[in-house]
Amino acid sequence: MSVAFRDRFLAGETLFATMLTVPNGAVAEIIGDIGFDWIFVDAEHGPIEAAELQLILQTIGRRVPCLIRVPTTDSVAIQRSLDLGAAGIIVPQVNTPEQAAQVVDFSRYPPAGSRGVGISRAQGYGLEFAPYVADANQRSVVVVQAENIRAVENIEQIAAVPGIDGVLVGPYDLSASMGLMGQIDHPRVVEAIDHVTKVCLGRGLRMGIFGVTTAAVRPYLAKGYTFLVAGVDTIMLGLGARAVLNELKAPVK
């Protein structure tokens, strides 16, 4: 599945996702069966740890590709996510070309990189070791996030790093780094995102963006974005529950 998914990703197929933050197999199963092209599993901000990541991937990873947003750019976080069987990684706060190159290095087995070799779930716990290692470097999607004004300033160099498959814009963190917390429609924030878009698409990279609502991300389809993330499991759960309560409280006609 994951090899085909990276092929689809690199081909520029439009791929929709939502964000999974709850460390629970049942929630993952419900979201995974909806029909999204992929699932954004957030191990940066949410409480999801390695054991929960494995449970989520065991539950839905063979049905729908999961990209894990790792908590840091260090080698352990990246390697662990790939070893667990993720279809790829999303790396936050990549603000320099040096960081981008390090991300690629940690994501690839030698000689293309320095990813450690060990028995893991991704290789069928060792039973599929040889075939997995043979094409693992072609199997994993590598996405970096442009979510800081420093990344915007360095985007030409970041986009030129070999091995980066796509760039995901983080408008909320970007606005905060510009002193415009939450003002994602501010002209300066929009200008920064447009600059990242122009540079990355010019380099042939795939572009993605996250938004709490579909209305926030759909306009980016016309701008050439091909992987979009809309909604968060907790917010969808809360809004659904609130709607039920409001209906119950509504006056009887």
C-alpha positions as CSV (number, residue, x, y, z in Angstrom):
1,M,0.0,0.0,0.0
2,S,2.6,2.5,1.0
3,V,4.7,2.2,-2.2
4,A,1.5,2.9,-4.2
5,F,0.7,5.8,-1.9
6,R,4.0,7.5,-2.5
7,D,3.5,7.0,-6.2
8,R,0.2,8.7,-6.0
9,F,1.6,11.4,-3.8
10,L,4.5,12.2,-6.2
11,A,2.2,12.0,-9.2
12,G,0.3,14.9,-7.8
13,E,-3.0,13.1,-7.2
14,T,-5.3,15.1,-4.9
15,L,-5.3,13.4,-1.5
16,F,-7.5,14.3,1.4
17,A,-6.9,13.6,5.0
18,T,-8.1,14.5,8.5
19,M,-6.1,14.6,11.7
20,L,-6.0,11.9,14.3
21,T,-4.9,12.9,17.8
22,V,-6.7,10.5,20.2
23,P,-4.6,7.5,21.2
24,N,-7.4,5.0,20.8
25,G,-7.8,2.2,18.4
26,A,-11.6,2.5,18.1
27,V,-11.4,6.2,17.2
28,A,-8.7,5.3,14.6
29,E,-10.9,2.6,13.2
30,I,-13.9,4.9,12.8
31,I,-11.9,7.6,11.1
32,G,-10.0,5.1,9.0
33,D,-13.1,3.6,7.6
34,I,-14.6,6.9,6.4
35,G,-12.8,6.9,3.1
36,F,-10.0,9.5,3.5
37,D,-7.0,9.0,1.1
38,W,-4.7,9.1,4.1
39,I,-4.6,9.9,7.8
40,F,-2.5,12.5,9.6
41,V,-1.5,11.0,12.9
42,D,-0.3,13.7,15.3
43,A,2.4,12.6,17.6
44,E,3.7,16.1,18.1
45,H,0.9,17.9,20.0
46,G,-1.3,15.1,21.1
47,P,-0.7,12.4,23.8
48,I,0.1,9.7,21.3
49,E,3.2,7.7,22.3
50,A,5.0,4.8,20.6
51,A,2.7,2.1,21.9
52,E,-0.4,4.0,20.8
53,L,1.1,4.6,17.4
54,Q,1.6,0.9,16.9
55,L,-2.0,0.2,17.9
56,I,-3.3,2.8,15.4
57,L,-1.1,1.4,12.6
58,Q,-2.1,-2.2,13.5
59,T,-5.8,-1.1,13.4
60,I,-5.9,0.9,10.2
61,G,-2.4,1.1,8.6
62,R,-3.1,-1.7,6.1
63,R,-6.3,-0.1,5.0
64,V,-5.4,3.6,4.8
65,P,-1.9,5.1,4.6
66,C,-0.9,6.9,7.8
67,L,1.6,9.7,7.9
68,I,2.9,10.4,11.4
69,R,3.8,13.9,12.4
70,V,6.8,13.2,14.6
71,P,7.4,15.3,17.7
72,T,11.0,16.4,16.8
73,T,13.5,16.2,14.0
74,D,15.8,13.8,15.8
75,S,16.7,10.4,14.4
76,V,14.9,8.3,17.0
77,A,11.5,9.9,16.4
78,I,11.8,9.6,12.6
79,Q,13.2,6.0,12.7
80,R,10.6,4.8,15.2
81,S,7.7,6.0,13.2
82,L,8.9,4.4,10.0
83,D,9.8,1.2,11.9
84,L,6.3,1.0,13.2
85,G,5.0,0.9,9.6
86,A,4.0,4.4,8.8
87,A,3.6,5.3,5.1
88,G,5.7,8.3,5.8
89,I,6.5,11.2,8.2
90,I,5.6,14.8,8.6
91,V,8.4,16.8,10.4
92,P,7.5,20.0,12.2
93,Q,9.5,23.2,12.4
94,V,12.0,22.5,9.6
95,N,13.4,26.0,9.3
96,T,16.8,25.5,7.5
97,P,18.1,23.5,4.7
98,E,20.5,21.8,7.1
99,Q,17.5,20.5,9.1
100,A,15.7,19.4,5.9
101,A,18.8,17.4,4.8
102,Q,19.0,15.8,8.2
103,V,15.4,14.7,8.0
104,V,16.1,13.0,4.7
105,D,19.2,11.4,6.1
106,F,17.4,9.9,9.1
107,S,14.6,8.6,6.8
108,R,16.8,6.7,4.4
109,Y,18.7,3.5,4.8
110,P,22.4,3.5,3.8
111,P,23.9,4.4,1.5
112,A,21.3,7.1,0.9
113,G,21.0,8.0,4.6
114,S,21.8,6.9,8.1
115,R,18.5,5.2,9.2
116,G,19.3,2.5,11.7
117,V,18.6,-1.1,10.8
118,G,16.8,-3.3,13.2
119,I,13.9,-5.8,13.5
120,S,10.6,-3.9,13.5
121,R,6.9,-4.1,12.7
122,A,7.4,-2.5,9.3
123,Q,9.3,-5.6,8.2
124,G,6.8,-8.1,9.5
125,Y,8.8,-8.3,12.7
126,G,11.7,-9.5,10.8
127,L,9.9,-12.1,8.6
128,E,9.9,-9.7,5.6
129,F,13.2,-8.0,6.4
130,A,14.9,-8.4,3.0
131,P,12.0,-7.2,0.8
132,Y,11.2,-4.3,3.1
133,V,14.8,-3.0,3.3
134,A,15.2,-3.4,-0.5
135,D,12.6,-0.7,-1.3
136,A,12.1,1.1,2.0
137,N,13.9,4.2,0.6
138,Q,11.3,4.4,-2.2
139,R,8.4,3.5,0.0
140,S,8.3,6.3,2.6
141,V,6.9,9.8,2.0
142,V,9.0,12.6,3.5
143,V,7.1,15.8,4.2
144,V,8.5,18.9,6.1
145,Q,6.5,21.6,7.5
146,A,6.9,25.3,6.7
147,E,5.4,26.8,9.8
148,N,7.8,29.5,10.9
149,I,8.9,32.8,9.3
150,R,12.5,31.4,9.3
151,A,11.3,28.6,7.0
152,V,9.7,31.2,4.8
153,E,13.0,33.1,4.6
154,N,14.9,29.9,3.8
155,I,12.4,28.2,1.6
156,E,14.4,28.4,-1.6
157,Q,17.3,26.4,0.1
158,I,14.9,24.0,1.9
159,A,13.0,23.2,-1.4
160,A,16.3,22.4,-3.1
161,V,17.2,19.6,-0.6
162,P,17.1,16.3,-2.5
163,G,14.7,13.7,-1.0
164,I,12.0,16.1,0.3
165,D,8.7,14.9,-1.3
166,G,6.4,17.6,-0.1
167,V,5.9,20.7,2.1
168,L,3.0,21.1,4.5
169,V,2.2,24.7,5.4
170,G,1.2,25.2,9.1
171,P,-0.7,28.5,8.9
172,Y,-1.4,28.8,12.7
173,D,2.2,28.4,13.9
174,L,3.4,30.6,11.0
175,S,1.1,33.4,12.0
176,A,2.3,33.1,15.6
177,S,5.9,33.3,14.5
178,M,5.1,36.5,12.7
179,G,3.5,38.1,15.8
180,L,0.0,37.5,14.3
181,M,-1.3,34.7,16.4
182,G,-4.3,33.0,14.7
183,Q,-4.6,35.7,12.0
184,I,-4.1,33.3,9.1
185,D,-5.9,35.6,6.7
186,H,-3.7,38.6,7.5
187,P,-2.1,39.9,4.3
188,R,1.4,39.3,5.6
189,V,0.6,35.7,6.5
190,V,-1.1,35.2,3.1
191,E,1.9,36.7,1.4
192,A,4.3,34.4,3.2
193,I,2.3,31.3,2.3
194,D,2.1,32.5,-1.3
195,H,5.9,32.8,-1.4
196,V,6.3,29.3,-0.1
197,T,3.8,28.0,-2.6
198,K,5.5,29.6,-5.6
199,V,9.0,28.4,-4.6
200,C,8.0,24.8,-3.8
201,L,5.7,24.3,-6.8
202,G,8.5,25.7,-8.9
203,R,10.8,23.0,-7.6
204,G,8.2,20.3,-8.3
205,L,7.4,19.6,-4.7
206,R,3.9,18.6,-3.6
207,M,2.2,21.2,-1.4
208,G,-0.2,20.5,1.5
209,I,-1.9,22.6,4.2
210,F,-3.9,22.0,7.4
211,G,-7.1,23.7,8.4
212,V,-9.6,23.1,11.1
213,T,-12.4,23.5,8.5
214,T,-12.8,22.4,4.9
215,A,-13.5,26.0,4.0
216,A,-10.0,26.9,5.2
217,V,-8.2,24.5,2.9
218,R,-10.4,24.1,-0.2
219,P,-9.2,27.4,-1.8
220,Y,-5.7,25.9,-1.9
221,L,-6.8,23.3,-4.4
222,A,-6.9,26.0,-7.1
223,K,-3.4,27.1,-6.1
224,G,-1.9,23.7,-6.9
225,Y,-2.0,22.0,-3.5
226,T,-2.5,18.3,-3.7
227,F,-2.5,17.0,-0.1
228,L,-4.9,18.7,2.2
229,V,-5.8,18.0,5.9
230,A,-9.1,19.2,7.2
231,G,-10.6,18.7,10.7
232,V,-9.4,17.2,14.0
233,D,-10.9,14.1,15.6
234,T,-11.5,15.9,18.9
235,I,-13.2,18.9,17.4
236,M,-15.4,16.7,15.1
237,L,-16.4,14.7,18.2
238,G,-17.2,17.8,20.2
239,L,-19.1,19.5,17.5
240,G,-21.2,16.4,16.8
241,A,-22.0,16.0,20.5
242,R,-22.8,19.7,20.8
243,A,-25.2,19.5,17.8
244,V,-27.0,16.6,19.4
245,L,-27.4,18.5,22.7
246,N,-28.6,21.6,20.9
247,E,-31.3,19.5,19.1
248,L,-32.4,17.9,22.4
249,K,-32.7,21.3,24.0
250,A,-34.6,22.8,21.1
251,P,-38.2,23.8,21.8
252,V,-40.7,21.2,20.8
253,K,-42.9,22.5,17.9
